[in-house]
Amino acid sequence: MYETNPPKACDPLAVSSATSIRKEMGQSGTDGLSEMQRKICDIIEWRRQITREEILKLLAIKPEELESQIAILRHCELIRAFKGDGKVYLTKW
């Protein structure tokens, strides 16, 4: 399913669903995340703001994999993106 319909970062229904489910399950922060998702969150926490390209270099993963993980983390309202200096940065929510 992810190959034919990958998660998209800007999906209000997915955000509502993810935050609702996490709340019902008593999850907060990195509770319930995959190892890769936790690594991404840890890197963002450590760097405070970072570009996708920098994360790709640190984790040596494919861009498609990173985009999928970023979308999930954004749906959970754990990270967000913003523009600055002509670049898009990721930071904690």
PyMOL Python script that loads the backbone (N, CA, C, O; Angstrom):
from pymol import cmd

cmd.read_pdbstr("""\
ATOM      1  N   MET A   1       0.812  -1.181   0.000  1.00  0.00           N
ATOM      2  CA  MET A   1       0.000   0.000   0.000  1.00  0.00           C
ATOM      3  C   MET A   1       0.863   1.255   0.000  1.00  0.00           C
ATOM      4  O   MET A   1       0.558   2.217  -0.705  1.00  0.00           O
ATOM      5  N   TYR A   2       1.947   1.254   0.792  1.00  0.00           N
ATOM      6  CA  TYR A   2       2.806   2.433   0.863  1.00  0.00           C
ATOM      7  C   TYR A   2       3.479   2.747  -0.470  1.00  0.00           C
ATOM      8  O   TYR A   2       3.773   3.907  -0.759  1.00  0.00           O
ATOM      9  N   GLU A   3       3.726   1.712  -1.288  1.00  0.00           N
ATOM     10  CA  GLU A   3       4.371   1.943  -2.574  1.00  0.00           C
ATOM     11  C   GLU A   3       3.426   2.604  -3.566  1.00  0.00           C
ATOM     12  O   GLU A   3       3.842   3.474  -4.331  1.00  0.00           O
ATOM     13  N   THR A   4       2.159   2.201  -3.562  1.00  0.00           N
ATOM     14  CA  THR A   4       1.206   2.779  -4.499  1.00  0.00           C
ATOM     15  C   THR A   4       0.559   4.055  -3.969  1.00  0.00           C
ATOM     16  O   THR A   4       0.119   4.902  -4.747  1.00  0.00           O
ATOM     17  N   ASN A   5       0.502   4.190  -2.641  1.00  0.00           N
ATOM     18  CA  ASN A   5      -0.109   5.367  -2.031  1.00  0.00           C
ATOM     19  C   ASN A   5       0.683   5.755  -0.785  1.00  0.00           C
ATOM     20  O   ASN A   5       0.215   5.541   0.334  1.00  0.00           O
ATOM     21  N   PRO A   6       1.875   6.323  -0.964  1.00  0.00           N
ATOM     22  CA  PRO A   6       2.720   6.649   0.187  1.00  0.00           C
ATOM     23  C   PRO A   6       2.091   7.743   1.048  1.00  0.00           C
ATOM     24  O   PRO A   6       1.317   8.556   0.543  1.00  0.00           O
ATOM     25  N   PRO A   7       2.417   7.770   2.351  1.00  0.00           N
ATOM     26  CA  PRO A   7       1.895   8.823   3.215  1.00  0.00           C
ATOM     27  C   PRO A   7       2.321  10.199   2.712  1.00  0.00           C
ATOM     28  O   PRO A   7       3.441  10.376   2.234  1.00  0.00           O
ATOM     29  N   LYS A   8       1.432  11.154   2.823  1.00  0.00           N
ATOM     30  CA  LYS A   8       1.724  12.529   2.428  1.00  0.00           C
ATOM     31  C   LYS A   8       1.765  13.383   3.693  1.00  0.00           C
ATOM     32  O   LYS A   8       0.929  13.227   4.583  1.00  0.00           O
ATOM     33  N   ALA A   9       2.735  14.276   3.766  1.00  0.00           N
ATOM     34  CA  ALA A   9       2.931  15.074   4.979  1.00  0.00           C
ATOM     35  C   ALA A   9       1.731  15.953   5.301  1.00  0.00           C
ATOM     36  O   ALA A   9       1.376  16.084   6.472  1.00  0.00           O
ATOM     37  N   CYS A  10       1.105  16.548   4.319  1.00  0.00           N
ATOM     38  CA  CYS A  10      -0.019  17.460   4.547  1.00  0.00           C
ATOM     39  C   CYS A  10      -1.330  16.725   4.319  1.00  0.00           C
ATOM     40  O   CYS A  10      -1.902  16.791   3.231  1.00  0.00           O
ATOM     41  N   ASP A  11      -1.805  16.025   5.339  1.00  0.00           N
ATOM     42  CA  ASP A  11      -3.027  15.244   5.245  1.00  0.00           C
ATOM     43  C   ASP A  11      -3.805  15.408   6.554  1.00  0.00           C
ATOM     44  O   ASP A  11      -3.565  14.665   7.506  1.00  0.00           O
ATOM     45  N   PRO A  12      -4.732  16.370   6.616  1.00  0.00           N
ATOM     46  CA  PRO A  12      -5.462  16.642   7.858  1.00  0.00           C
ATOM     47  C   PRO A  12      -6.178  15.421   8.433  1.00  0.00           C
ATOM     48  O   PRO A  12      -6.228  15.265   9.653  1.00  0.00           O
ATOM     49  N   LEU A  13      -6.728  14.561   7.595  1.00  0.00           N
ATOM     50  CA  LEU A  13      -7.408  13.371   8.092  1.00  0.00           C
ATOM     51  C   LEU A  13      -6.413  12.422   8.768  1.00  0.00           C
ATOM     52  O   LEU A  13      -6.717  11.839   9.809  1.00  0.00           O
ATOM     53  N   ALA A  14      -5.240  12.271   8.180  1.00  0.00           N
ATOM     54  CA  ALA A  14      -4.210  11.409   8.764  1.00  0.00           C
ATOM     55  C   ALA A  14      -3.725  11.975  10.095  1.00  0.00           C
ATOM     56  O   ALA A  14      -3.465  11.217  11.030  1.00  0.00           O
ATOM     57  N   VAL A  15      -3.601  13.297  10.190  1.00  0.00           N
ATOM     58  CA  VAL A  15      -3.182  13.934  11.440  1.00  0.00           C
ATOM     59  C   VAL A  15      -4.224  13.668  12.518  1.00  0.00           C
ATOM     60  O   VAL A  15      -3.882  13.277  13.635  1.00  0.00           O
ATOM     61  N   SER A  16      -5.474  13.876  12.190  1.00  0.00           N
ATOM     62  CA  SER A  16      -6.556  13.658  13.152  1.00  0.00           C
ATOM     63  C   SER A  16      -6.578  12.208  13.627  1.00  0.00           C
ATOM     64  O   SER A  16      -6.714  11.933  14.820  1.00  0.00           O
ATOM     65  N   SER A  17      -6.445  11.302  12.690  1.00  0.00           N
ATOM     66  CA  SER A  17      -6.458   9.880  13.015  1.00  0.00           C
ATOM     67  C   SER A  17      -5.262   9.490  13.877  1.00  0.00           C
ATOM     68  O   SER A  17      -5.424   8.821  14.898  1.00  0.00           O
ATOM     69  N   ALA A  18      -4.071   9.901  13.474  1.00  0.00           N
ATOM     70  CA  ALA A  18      -2.854   9.530  14.202  1.00  0.00           C
ATOM     71  C   ALA A  18      -2.853  10.098  15.619  1.00  0.00           C
ATOM     72  O   ALA A  18      -2.528   9.384  16.568  1.00  0.00           O
ATOM     73  N   THR A  19      -3.207  11.356  15.773  1.00  0.00           N
ATOM     74  CA  THR A  19      -3.193  11.963  17.110  1.00  0.00           C
ATOM     75  C   THR A  19      -4.272  11.352  17.992  1.00  0.00           C
ATOM     76  O   THR A  19      -4.058  11.163  19.189  1.00  0.00           O
ATOM     77  N   SER A  20      -5.418  11.044  17.418  1.00  0.00           N
ATOM     78  CA  SER A  20      -6.508  10.426  18.174  1.00  0.00           C
ATOM     79  C   SER A  20      -6.121   9.026  18.656  1.00  0.00           C
ATOM     80  O   SER A  20      -6.324   8.686  19.821  1.00  0.00           O
ATOM     81  N   ILE A  21      -5.571   8.233  17.766  1.00  0.00           N
ATOM     82  CA  ILE A  21      -5.172   6.862  18.118  1.00  0.00           C
ATOM     83  C   ILE A  21      -4.070   6.883  19.176  1.00  0.00           C
ATOM     84  O   ILE A  21      -4.119   6.120  20.142  1.00  0.00           O
ATOM     85  N   ARG A  22      -3.077   7.756  18.996  1.00  0.00           N
ATOM     86  CA  ARG A  22      -1.990   7.837  19.984  1.00  0.00           C
ATOM     87  C   ARG A  22      -2.528   8.247  21.354  1.00  0.00           C
ATOM     88  O   ARG A  22      -2.086   7.735  22.382  1.00  0.00           O
ATOM     89  N   LYS A  23      -3.473   9.163  21.357  1.00  0.00           N
ATOM     90  CA  LYS A  23      -4.066   9.609  22.623  1.00  0.00           C
ATOM     91  C   LYS A  23      -4.823   8.461  23.291  1.00  0.00           C
ATOM     92  O   LYS A  23      -4.683   8.235  24.493  1.00  0.00           O
ATOM     93  N   GLU A  24      -5.629   7.735  22.503  1.00  0.00           N
ATOM     94  CA  GLU A  24      -6.376   6.588  23.024  1.00  0.00           C
ATOM     95  C   GLU A  24      -5.457   5.529  23.609  1.00  0.00           C
ATOM     96  O   GLU A  24      -5.791   4.890  24.607  1.00  0.00           O
ATOM     97  N   MET A  25      -4.296   5.345  22.984  1.00  0.00           N
ATOM     98  CA  MET A  25      -3.347   4.329  23.432  1.00  0.00           C
ATOM     99  C   MET A  25      -2.436   4.835  24.552  1.00  0.00           C
ATOM    100  O   MET A  25      -1.598   4.090  25.059  1.00  0.00           O
ATOM    101  N   GLY A  26      -2.603   6.093  24.930  1.00  0.00           N
ATOM    102  CA  GLY A  26      -1.775   6.657  25.991  1.00  0.00           C
ATOM    103  C   GLY A  26      -0.347   6.928  25.560  1.00  0.00           C
ATOM    104  O   GLY A  26       0.556   6.988  26.394  1.00  0.00           O
ATOM    105  N   GLN A  27      -0.136   7.093  24.257  1.00  0.00           N
ATOM    106  CA  GLN A  27       1.209   7.324  23.739  1.00  0.00           C
ATOM    107  C   GLN A  27       1.514   8.814  23.670  1.00  0.00           C
ATOM    108  O   GLN A  27       0.660   9.634  23.331  1.00  0.00           O
ATOM    109  N   SER A  28       2.743   9.131  23.998  1.00  0.00           N
ATOM    110  CA  SER A  28       3.222  10.503  23.841  1.00  0.00           C
ATOM    111  C   SER A  28       4.700  10.440  23.475  1.00  0.00           C
ATOM    112  O   SER A  28       5.354   9.415  23.663  1.00  0.00           O
ATOM    113  N   GLY A  29       5.211  11.535  22.957  1.00  0.00           N
ATOM    114  CA  GLY A  29       6.617  11.550  22.555  1.00  0.00           C
ATOM    115  C   GLY A  29       6.910  10.446  21.566  1.00  0.00           C
ATOM    116  O   GLY A  29       6.189  10.280  20.582  1.00  0.00           O
ATOM    117  N   THR A  30       7.957   9.694  21.818  1.00  0.00           N
ATOM    118  CA  THR A  30       8.367   8.646  20.879  1.00  0.00           C
ATOM    119  C   THR A  30       7.751   7.285  21.187  1.00  0.00           C
ATOM    120  O   THR A  30       8.140   6.286  20.580  1.00  0.00           O
ATOM    121  N   ASP A  31       6.799   7.225  22.115  1.00  0.00           N
ATOM    122  CA  ASP A  31       6.110   5.963  22.403  1.00  0.00           C
ATOM    123  C   ASP A  31       5.473   5.423  21.128  1.00  0.00           C
ATOM    124  O   ASP A  31       4.836   6.176  20.391  1.00  0.00           O
ATOM    125  N   GLY A  32       5.635   4.139  20.861  1.00  0.00           N
ATOM    126  CA  GLY A  32       4.985   3.488  19.742  1.00  0.00           C
ATOM    127  C   GLY A  32       5.632   3.700  18.379  1.00  0.00           C
ATOM    128  O   GLY A  32       5.127   3.202  17.373  1.00  0.00           O
ATOM    129  N   LEU A  33       6.733   4.428  18.331  1.00  0.00           N
ATOM    130  CA  LEU A  33       7.392   4.677  17.051  1.00  0.00           C
ATOM    131  C   LEU A  33       8.338   3.539  16.688  1.00  0.00           C
ATOM    132  O   LEU A  33       8.796   2.790  17.551  1.00  0.00           O
ATOM    133  N   SER A  34       8.619   3.426  15.402  1.00  0.00           N
ATOM    134  CA  SER A  34       9.600   2.442  14.946  1.00  0.00           C
ATOM    135  C   SER A  34      11.003   2.933  15.310  1.00  0.00           C
ATOM    136  O   SER A  34      11.191   4.091  15.681  1.00  0.00           O
ATOM    137  N   GLU A  35      11.963   2.051  15.200  1.00  0.00           N
ATOM    138  CA  GLU A  35      13.350   2.418  15.496  1.00  0.00           C
ATOM    139  C   GLU A  35      13.820   3.565  14.601  1.00  0.00           C
ATOM    140  O   GLU A  35      14.482   4.490  15.072  1.00  0.00           O
ATOM    141  N   MET A  36      13.480   3.506  13.312  1.00  0.00           N
ATOM    142  CA  MET A  36      13.882   4.557  12.377  1.00  0.00           C
ATOM    143  C   MET A  36      13.219   5.889  12.736  1.00  0.00           C
ATOM    144  O   MET A  36      13.864   6.937  12.687  1.00  0.00           O
ATOM    145  N   GLN A  37      11.961   5.850  13.088  1.00  0.00           N
ATOM    146  CA  GLN A  37      11.256   7.077  13.472  1.00  0.00           C
ATOM    147  C   GLN A  37      11.879   7.689  14.721  1.00  0.00           C
ATOM    148  O   GLN A  37      12.001   8.910  14.825  1.00  0.00           O
ATOM    149  N   ARG A  38      12.267   6.853  15.653  1.00  0.00           N
ATOM    150  CA  ARG A  38      12.934   7.355  16.873  1.00  0.00           C
ATOM    151  C   ARG A  38      14.288   7.973  16.540  1.00  0.00           C
ATOM    152  O   ARG A  38      14.655   9.010  17.093  1.00  0.00           O
ATOM    153  N   LYS A  39      15.025   7.337  15.638  1.00  0.00           N
ATOM    154  CA  LYS A  39      16.321   7.887  15.233  1.00  0.00           C
ATOM    155  C   LYS A  39      16.142   9.279  14.627  1.00  0.00           C
ATOM    156  O   LYS A  39      16.896  10.201  14.939  1.00  0.00           O
ATOM    157  N   ILE A  40      15.145   9.419  13.764  1.00  0.00           N
ATOM    158  CA  ILE A  40      14.891  10.710  13.127  1.00  0.00           C
ATOM    159  C   ILE A  40      14.530  11.751  14.190  1.00  0.00           C
ATOM    160  O   ILE A  40      15.039  12.871  14.162  1.00  0.00           O
ATOM    161  N   CYS A  41      13.661  11.384  15.118  1.00  0.00           N
ATOM    162  CA  CYS A  41      13.290  12.312  16.202  1.00  0.00           C
ATOM    163  C   CYS A  41      14.505  12.692  17.045  1.00  0.00           C
ATOM    164  O   CYS A  41      14.674  13.856  17.408  1.00  0.00           O
ATOM    165  N   ASP A  42      15.345  11.716  17.353  1.00  0.00           N
ATOM    166  CA  ASP A  42      16.553  11.985  18.152  1.00  0.00           C
ATOM    167  C   ASP A  42      17.487  12.954  17.426  1.00  0.00           C
ATOM    168  O   ASP A  42      18.043  13.868  18.036  1.00  0.00           O
ATOM    169  N   ILE A  43      17.653  12.747  16.126  1.00  0.00           N
ATOM    170  CA  ILE A  43      18.521  13.634  15.336  1.00  0.00           C
ATOM    171  C   ILE A  43      17.963  15.047  15.339  1.00  0.00           C
ATOM    172  O   ILE A  43      18.706  16.013  15.514  1.00  0.00           O
ATOM    173  N   ILE A  44      16.660  15.169  15.149  1.00  0.00           N
ATOM    174  CA  ILE A  44      16.038  16.500  15.127  1.00  0.00           C
ATOM    175  C   ILE A  44      16.160  17.154  16.497  1.00  0.00           C
ATOM    176  O   ILE A  44      16.421  18.353  16.591  1.00  0.00           O
ATOM    177  N   GLU A  45      15.975  16.383  17.550  1.00  0.00           N
ATOM    178  CA  GLU A  45      16.119  16.924  18.906  1.00  0.00           C
ATOM    179  C   GLU A  45      17.559  17.410  19.129  1.00  0.00           C
ATOM    180  O   GLU A  45      17.777  18.485  19.687  1.00  0.00           O
ATOM    181  N   TRP A  46      18.528  16.615  18.691  1.00  0.00           N
ATOM    182  CA  TRP A  46      19.943  16.935  18.869  1.00  0.00           C
ATOM    183  C   TRP A  46      20.341  18.176  18.075  1.00  0.00           C
ATOM    184  O   TRP A  46      21.041  19.048  18.589  1.00  0.00           O
ATOM    185  N   ARG A  47      19.895  18.252  16.826  1.00  0.00           N
ATOM    186  CA  ARG A  47      20.289  19.363  15.956  1.00  0.00           C
ATOM    187  C   ARG A  47      19.373  20.585  16.069  1.00  0.00           C
ATOM    188  O   ARG A  47      19.742  21.675  15.630  1.00  0.00           O
ATOM    189  N   ARG A  48      18.184  20.414  16.652  1.00  0.00           N
ATOM    190  CA  ARG A  48      17.159  21.463  16.796  1.00  0.00           C
ATOM    191  C   ARG A  48      16.477  21.803  15.485  1.00  0.00           C
ATOM    192  O   ARG A  48      15.256  21.959  15.457  1.00  0.00           O
ATOM    193  N   GLN A  49      17.216  21.921  14.413  1.00  0.00           N
ATOM    194  CA  GLN A  49      16.649  22.073  13.068  1.00  0.00           C
ATOM    195  C   GLN A  49      17.633  21.476  12.080  1.00  0.00           C
ATOM    196  O   GLN A  49      18.847  21.624  12.216  1.00  0.00           O
ATOM    197  N   ILE A  50      17.085  20.801  11.085  1.00  0.00           N
ATOM    198  CA  ILE A  50      17.942  20.074  10.149  1.00  0.00           C
ATOM    199  C   ILE A  50      17.202  19.895   8.824  1.00  0.00           C
ATOM    200  O   ILE A  50      15.974  19.810   8.795  1.00  0.00           O
ATOM    201  N   THR A  51      17.951  19.840   7.743  1.00  0.00           N
ATOM    202  CA  THR A  51      17.337  19.617   6.432  1.00  0.00           C
ATOM    203  C   THR A  51      17.196  18.117   6.178  1.00  0.00           C
ATOM    204  O   THR A  51      17.845  17.294   6.823  1.00  0.00           O
ATOM    205  N   ARG A  52      16.340  17.792   5.230  1.00  0.00           N
ATOM    206  CA  ARG A  52      16.176  16.390   4.831  1.00  0.00           C
ATOM    207  C   ARG A  52      17.504  15.821   4.316  1.00  0.00           C
ATOM    208  O   ARG A  52      17.863  14.681   4.612  1.00  0.00           O
ATOM    209  N   GLU A  53      18.211  16.627   3.554  1.00  0.00           N
ATOM    210  CA  GLU A  53      19.484  16.176   2.979  1.00  0.00           C
ATOM    211  C   GLU A  53      20.483  15.805   4.074  1.00  0.00           C
ATOM    212  O   GLU A  53      21.221  14.830   3.938  1.00  0.00           O
ATOM    213  N   GLU A  54      20.505  16.569   5.142  1.00  0.00           N
ATOM    214  CA  GLU A  54      21.423  16.270   6.252  1.00  0.00           C
ATOM    215  C   GLU A  54      21.030  14.963   6.944  1.00  0.00           C
ATOM    216  O   GLU A  54      21.895  14.171   7.318  1.00  0.00           O
ATOM    217  N   ILE A  55      19.734  14.743   7.113  1.00  0.00           N
ATOM    218  CA  ILE A  55      19.282  13.484   7.721  1.00  0.00           C
ATOM    219  C   ILE A  55      19.633  12.303   6.824  1.00  0.00           C
ATOM    220  O   ILE A  55      20.067  11.257   7.307  1.00  0.00           O
ATOM    221  N   LEU A  56      19.444  12.475   5.517  1.00  0.00           N
ATOM    222  CA  LEU A  56      19.794  11.397   4.582  1.00  0.00           C
ATOM    223  C   LEU A  56      21.258  11.005   4.717  1.00  0.00           C
ATOM    224  O   LEU A  56      21.585   9.818   4.704  1.00  0.00           O
ATOM    225  N   LYS A  57      22.135  11.983   4.846  1.00  0.00           N
ATOM    226  CA  LYS A  57      23.566  11.698   4.997  1.00  0.00           C
ATOM    227  C   LYS A  57      23.853  10.977   6.309  1.00  0.00           C
ATOM    228  O   LYS A  57      24.664  10.053   6.348  1.00  0.00           O
ATOM    229  N   LEU A  58      23.193  11.397   7.378  1.00  0.00           N
ATOM    230  CA  LEU A  58      23.436  10.793   8.691  1.00  0.00           C
ATOM    231  C   LEU A  58      22.919   9.358   8.784  1.00  0.00           C
ATOM    232  O   LEU A  58      23.544   8.510   9.420  1.00  0.00           O
ATOM    233  N   LEU A  59      21.781   9.089   8.151  1.00  0.00           N
ATOM    234  CA  LEU A  59      21.163   7.772   8.284  1.00  0.00           C
ATOM    235  C   LEU A  59      21.426   6.838   7.103  1.00  0.00           C
ATOM    236  O   LEU A  59      21.187   5.635   7.202  1.00  0.00           O
ATOM    237  N   ALA A  60      21.912   7.380   5.997  1.00  0.00           N
ATOM    238  CA  ALA A  60      22.189   6.584   4.794  1.00  0.00           C
ATOM    239  C   ALA A  60      20.980   5.745   4.386  1.00  0.00           C
ATOM    240  O   ALA A  60      21.082   4.531   4.212  1.00  0.00           O
ATOM    241  N   ILE A  61      19.828   6.417   4.237  1.00  0.00           N
ATOM    242  CA  ILE A  61      18.622   5.738   3.773  1.00  0.00           C
ATOM    243  C   ILE A  61      18.158   6.398   2.476  1.00  0.00           C
ATOM    244  O   ILE A  61      18.629   7.475   2.111  1.00  0.00           O
ATOM    245  N   LYS A  62      17.239   5.743   1.795  1.00  0.00           N
ATOM    246  CA  LYS A  62      16.717   6.268   0.541  1.00  0.00           C
ATOM    247  C   LYS A  62      15.795   7.456   0.814  1.00  0.00           C
ATOM    248  O   LYS A  62      15.111   7.485   1.837  1.00  0.00           O
ATOM    249  N   PRO A  63      15.771   8.429  -0.087  1.00  0.00           N
ATOM    250  CA  PRO A  63      14.900   9.598   0.096  1.00  0.00           C
ATOM    251  C   PRO A  63      13.424   9.227   0.265  1.00  0.00           C
ATOM    252  O   PRO A  63      12.708   9.870   1.034  1.00  0.00           O
ATOM    253  N   GLU A  64      12.964   8.191  -0.451  1.00  0.00           N
ATOM    254  CA  GLU A  64      11.565   7.776  -0.348  1.00  0.00           C
ATOM    255  C   GLU A  64      11.245   7.276   1.056  1.00  0.00           C
ATOM    256  O   GLU A  64      10.167   7.543   1.589  1.00  0.00           O
ATOM    257  N   GLU A  65      12.185   6.552   1.647  1.00  0.00           N
ATOM    258  CA  GLU A  65      12.004   6.039   3.007  1.00  0.00           C
ATOM    259  C   GLU A  65      11.933   7.201   3.996  1.00  0.00           C
ATOM    260  O   GLU A  65      11.089   7.211   4.891  1.00  0.00           O
ATOM    261  N   LEU A  66      12.815   8.169   3.829  1.00  0.00           N
ATOM    262  CA  LEU A  66      12.802   9.333   4.723  1.00  0.00           C
ATOM    263  C   LEU A  66      11.492  10.093   4.591  1.00  0.00           C
ATOM    264  O   LEU A  66      10.898  10.470   5.601  1.00  0.00           O
ATOM    265  N   GLU A  67      11.034  10.324   3.377  1.00  0.00           N
ATOM    266  CA  GLU A  67       9.788  11.067   3.179  1.00  0.00           C
ATOM    267  C   GLU A  67       8.606  10.356   3.822  1.00  0.00           C
ATOM    268  O   GLU A  67       7.734  10.999   4.407  1.00  0.00           O
ATOM    269  N   SER A  68       8.576   9.054   3.718  1.00  0.00           N
ATOM    270  CA  SER A  68       7.512   8.270   4.333  1.00  0.00           C
ATOM    271  C   SER A  68       7.539   8.422   5.856  1.00  0.00           C
ATOM    272  O   SER A  68       6.502   8.619   6.488  1.00  0.00           O
ATOM    273  N   GLN A  69       8.734   8.328   6.432  1.00  0.00           N
ATOM    274  CA  GLN A  69       8.873   8.441   7.893  1.00  0.00           C
ATOM    275  C   GLN A  69       8.546   9.862   8.369  1.00  0.00           C
ATOM    276  O   GLN A  69       7.924  10.038   9.417  1.00  0.00           O
ATOM    277  N   ILE A  70       8.959  10.860   7.610  1.00  0.00           N
ATOM    278  CA  ILE A  70       8.668  12.253   7.959  1.00  0.00           C
ATOM    279  C   ILE A  70       7.158  12.487   7.948  1.00  0.00           C
ATOM    280  O   ILE A  70       6.624  13.151   8.837  1.00  0.00           O
ATOM    281  N   ALA A  71       6.476  11.946   6.947  1.00  0.00           N
ATOM    282  CA  ALA A  71       5.029  12.120   6.872  1.00  0.00           C
ATOM    283  C   ALA A  71       4.353  11.544   8.116  1.00  0.00           C
ATOM    284  O   ALA A  71       3.470  12.175   8.697  1.00  0.00           O
ATOM    285  N   ILE A  72       4.765  10.360   8.515  1.00  0.00           N
ATOM    286  CA  ILE A  72       4.181   9.734   9.701  1.00  0.00           C
ATOM    287  C   ILE A  72       4.450  10.581  10.943  1.00  0.00           C
ATOM    288  O   ILE A  72       3.546  10.798  11.750  1.00  0.00           O
ATOM    289  N   LEU A  73       5.676  11.058  11.103  1.00  0.00           N
ATOM    290  CA  LEU A  73       6.019  11.876  12.264  1.00  0.00           C
ATOM    291  C   LEU A  73       5.256  13.195  12.274  1.00  0.00           C
ATOM    292  O   LEU A  73       4.895  13.700  13.336  1.00  0.00           O
ATOM    293  N   ARG A  74       5.012  13.749  11.093  1.00  0.00           N
ATOM    294  CA  ARG A  74       4.205  14.976  11.007  1.00  0.00           C
ATOM    295  C   ARG A  74       2.752  14.677  11.344  1.00  0.00           C
ATOM    296  O   ARG A  74       2.097  15.486  12.002  1.00  0.00           O
ATOM    297  N   HIS A  75       2.238  13.539  10.911  1.00  0.00           N
ATOM    298  CA  HIS A  75       0.864  13.158  11.249  1.00  0.00           C
ATOM    299  C   HIS A  75       0.698  13.024  12.759  1.00  0.00           C
ATOM    300  O   HIS A  75      -0.357  13.349  13.304  1.00  0.00           O
ATOM    301  N   CYS A  76       1.727  12.552  13.425  1.00  0.00           N
ATOM    302  CA  CYS A  76       1.694  12.390  14.886  1.00  0.00           C
ATOM    303  C   CYS A  76       1.978  13.703  15.613  1.00  0.00           C
ATOM    304  O   CYS A  76       1.991  13.746  16.843  1.00  0.00           O
ATOM    305  N   GLU A  77       2.201  14.755  14.862  1.00  0.00           N
ATOM    306  CA  GLU A  77       2.542  16.081  15.391  1.00  0.00           C
ATOM    307  C   GLU A  77       3.767  16.036  16.302  1.00  0.00           C
ATOM    308  O   GLU A  77       3.798  16.644  17.372  1.00  0.00           O
ATOM    309  N   LEU A  78       4.777  15.290  15.838  1.00  0.00           N
ATOM    310  CA  LEU A  78       6.046  15.214  16.551  1.00  0.00           C
ATOM    311  C   LEU A  78       7.104  16.110  15.914  1.00  0.00           C
ATOM    312  O   LEU A  78       7.995  16.608  16.602  1.00  0.00           O
ATOM    313  N   ILE A  79       7.008  16.315  14.596  1.00  0.00           N
ATOM    314  CA  ILE A  79       7.928  17.215  13.911  1.00  0.00           C
ATOM    315  C   ILE A  79       7.128  18.119  12.973  1.00  0.00           C
ATOM    316  O   ILE A  79       5.982  17.831  12.628  1.00  0.00           O
ATOM    317  N   ARG A  80       7.753  19.196  12.580  1.00  0.00           N
ATOM    318  CA  ARG A  80       7.144  20.113  11.621  1.00  0.00           C
ATOM    319  C   ARG A  80       8.243  20.638  10.716  1.00  0.00           C
ATOM    320  O   ARG A  80       9.429  20.446  10.983  1.00  0.00           O
ATOM    321  N   ALA A  81       7.839  21.299   9.647  1.00  0.00           N
ATOM    322  CA  ALA A  81       8.804  21.867   8.699  1.00  0.00           C
ATOM    323  C   ALA A  81       8.590  23.369   8.613  1.00  0.00           C
ATOM    324  O   ALA A  81       7.479  23.862   8.803  1.00  0.00           O
ATOM    325  N   PHE A  82       9.662  24.088   8.326  1.00  0.00           N
ATOM    326  CA  PHE A  82       9.570  25.526   8.091  1.00  0.00           C
ATOM    327  C   PHE A  82      10.664  25.935   7.121  1.00  0.00           C
ATOM    328  O   PHE A  82      11.684  25.260   6.984  1.00  0.00           O
ATOM    329  N   LYS A  83      10.428  27.058   6.450  1.00  0.00           N
ATOM    330  CA  LYS A  83      11.417  27.569   5.500  1.00  0.00           C
ATOM    331  C   LYS A  83      12.246  28.656   6.153  1.00  0.00           C
ATOM    332  O   LYS A  83      11.745  29.482   6.916  1.00  0.00           O
ATOM    333  N   GLY A  84      13.536  28.630   5.828  1.00  0.00           N
ATOM    334  CA  GLY A  84      14.460  29.642   6.315  1.00  0.00           C
ATOM    335  C   GLY A  84      15.728  29.607   5.503  1.00  0.00           C
ATOM    336  O   GLY A  84      16.224  28.530   5.173  1.00  0.00           O
ATOM    337  N   ASP A  85      16.255  30.750   5.178  1.00  0.00           N
ATOM    338  CA  ASP A  85      17.497  30.834   4.395  1.00  0.00           C
ATOM    339  C   ASP A  85      17.406  30.080   3.069  1.00  0.00           C
ATOM    340  O   ASP A  85      18.403  29.553   2.576  1.00  0.00           O
ATOM    341  N   GLY A  86      16.205  30.035   2.500  1.00  0.00           N
ATOM    342  CA  GLY A  86      16.032  29.354   1.215  1.00  0.00           C
ATOM    343  C   GLY A  86      16.027  27.838   1.305  1.00  0.00           C
ATOM    344  O   GLY A  86      16.102  27.162   0.280  1.00  0.00           O
ATOM    345  N   LYS A  87      15.941  27.289   2.514  1.00  0.00           N
ATOM    346  CA  LYS A  87      15.927  25.847   2.714  1.00  0.00           C
ATOM    347  C   LYS A  87      14.688  25.474   3.534  1.00  0.00           C
ATOM    348  O   LYS A  87      14.077  26.321   4.186  1.00  0.00           O
ATOM    349  N   VAL A  88      14.335  24.186   3.486  1.00  0.00           N
ATOM    350  CA  VAL A  88      13.264  23.674   4.319  1.00  0.00           C
ATOM    351  C   VAL A  88      13.906  22.884   5.460  1.00  0.00           C
ATOM    352  O   VAL A  88      14.669  21.945   5.234  1.00  0.00           O
ATOM    353  N   TYR A  89      13.582  23.284   6.681  1.00  0.00           N
ATOM    354  CA  TYR A  89      14.136  22.635   7.860  1.00  0.00           C
ATOM    355  C   TYR A  89      13.064  21.846   8.584  1.00  0.00           C
ATOM    356  O   TYR A  89      11.883  22.190   8.540  1.00  0.00           O
ATOM    357  N   LEU A  90      13.488  20.790   9.248  1.00  0.00           N
ATOM    358  CA  LEU A  90      12.627  20.018  10.118  1.00  0.00           C
ATOM    359  C   LEU A  90      13.007  20.355  11.548  1.00  0.00           C
ATOM    360  O   LEU A  90      14.183  20.537  11.863  1.00  0.00           O
ATOM    361  N   THR A  91      12.010  20.437  12.403  1.00  0.00           N
ATOM    362  CA  THR A  91      12.236  20.735  13.814  1.00  0.00           C
ATOM    363  C   THR A  91      11.160  20.030  14.636  1.00  0.00           C
ATOM    364  O   THR A  91      10.201  19.492  14.083  1.00  0.00           O
ATOM    365  N   LYS A  92      11.322  20.034  15.948  1.00  0.00           N
ATOM    366  CA  LYS A  92      10.307  19.437  16.822  1.00  0.00           C
ATOM    367  C   LYS A  92       9.018  20.223  16.716  1.00  0.00           C
ATOM    368  O   LYS A  92       9.029  21.419  16.426  1.00  0.00           O
ATOM    369  N   TRP A  93       7.907  19.546  16.953  1.00  0.00           N
ATOM    370  CA  TRP A  93       6.596  20.190  16.941  1.00  0.00           C
ATOM    371  C   TRP A  93       6.569  21.133  18.098  1.00  0.00           C
ATOM    372  O   TRP A  93       5.565  21.810  18.319  1.00  0.00           O
TER     373      TRP A  93
END
""", "prot")
cmd.dss("prot")
cmd.show_as("cartoon", "prot")
cmd.util.cbc("prot")
cmd.orient("prot")
